Amino acid sequence: MSDMRKTFYVGHTSDGSINERPMSPHLEVYKPYLSMVLSISNRITGAALAGGSTLAVAWLASAAKGPRTFGKVQKVAGSLVGQTVLFGCSSAFFLHFIGGLRHLMWDSCGHRLEKDEINQDSKTAVVATTALTLGLWTIIFGRKLKKKK
Amino acid sequence: MTKPTDRPTIMRSFLGRMRGLGAGHNVFEHWWAERLCAIGMTPLSIWFIIQIVRLGDADHKEVVKWVGKPVNTSLLLALMLLTFNHMQLGLRVISEDYSRGKYRMALGLLIRGGTLLMGLFAVLSVLKLAFAPSSIKE
């Protein structure tokens, strides 16, 4: 038996013979709704941030290697591709960060766990993620412009 | 006449499962450690982002000086340890949810090994920058 859960999927037909009950359908049978999308995104962004953290480590490690390697990494990070990847990382970070804060709130005292509260907070989470990401990049580009002058 | 179906009885009590004697072993500790890391990472990651923005296009000397300050060194090390532990715990939950059969264990070991090595690499890089900046030549 490849899947232990099949132990529990034993049913019987009307004539009494034993058969395997169907597994319940997974996500694809539901129409996506916001809190569900955010929950799935929390997982996806978590996995993506593992890659993002690797980039942060690469940045520090290049500094530990020497000025030449560090210069190369800084150049790649400052390029269009690098900035796009970093933008993606930052938005993934804020989404996961806010999702994580909500999880801590739910797990510690069951706060804001009612259905309508969840729906409200989901919208707030999307708005906050967008605002924080755009705010961060406004600051980054603002600093760049200031340096050019 | 319908015959009652044979079903396996679960002999393990819920208390026994909670104490780590069930199939999932120490599930509660796993879950709790993930939350604890998250609590620690909350201020540390915000601090890190602010510092990265501040260091935007700093040259090598500035970065070495920044890492070398004791406060920054300790906060960086704390962030690294918490991040890679949180990463390990989270990625394992994902892999345990979706992988079945013979790859299950291999993937779990890969995640543990990979995150451990990445964490060590990060910590050693920070330590080198902090304690032996004169040895960094290229």
Boltz contact constraints between the chains, C-beta under 6 A:
constraints:
  - contact:
      token1: [A, 2]
      token2: [B, 101]
      max_distance: 6.0
  - contact:
      token1: [A, 7]
      token2: [B, 8]
      max_distance: 6.0
  - contact:
      token1: [A, 10]
      token2: [B, 5]
      max_distance: 6.0
  - contact:
      token1: [A, 12]
      token2: [B, 5]
      max_distance: 6.0
  - contact:
      token1: [A, 16]
      token2: [B, 2]
      max_distance: 6.0
  - contact:
      token1: [A, 16]
      token2: [B, 3]
      max_distance: 6.0
  - contact:
      token1: [A, 46]
      token2: [B, 90]
      max_distance: 6.0
  - contact:
      token1: [A, 50]
      token2: [B, 87]
      max_distance: 6.0
  - contact:
      token1: [A, 53]
      token2: [B, 83]
      max_distance: 6.0
  - contact:
      token1: [A, 57]
      token2: [B, 122]
      max_distance: 6.0
  - contact:
      token1: [A, 60]
      token2: [B, 125]
      max_distance: 6.0
  - contact:
      token1: [A, 61]
      token2: [B, 125]
      max_distance: 6.0
  - contact:
      token1: [A, 63]
      token2: [B, 63]
      max_distance: 6.0
  - contact:
      token1: [A, 63]
      token2: [B, 129]
      max_distance: 6.0
  - contact:
      token1: [A, 64]
      token2: [B, 125]
      max_distance: 6.0
  - contact:
      token1: [A, 64]
      token2: [B, 128]
      max_distance: 6.0
  - contact:
      token1: [A, 64]
      token2: [B, 129]
      max_distance: 6.0
  - contact:
      token1: [A, 66]
      token2: [B, 136]
      max_distance: 6.0
  - contact:
      token1: [A, 66]
      token2: [B, 138]
      max_distance: 6.0
  - contact:
      token1: [A, 67]
      token2: [B, 60]
      max_distance: 6.0
  - contact:
      token1: [A, 67]
      token2: [B, 138]
      max_distance: 6.0
  - contact:
      token1: [A, 68]
      token2: [B, 138]
      max_distance: 6.0
  - contact:
      token1: [A, 70]
      token2: [B, 60]
      max_distance: 6.0
  - contact:
      token1: [A, 100]
      token2: [B, 38]
      max_distance: 6.0
  - contact:
      token1: [A, 140]
      token2: [B, 53]
      max_distance: 6.0
  - contact:
      token1: [A, 143]
      token2: [B, 56]
      max_distance: 6.0
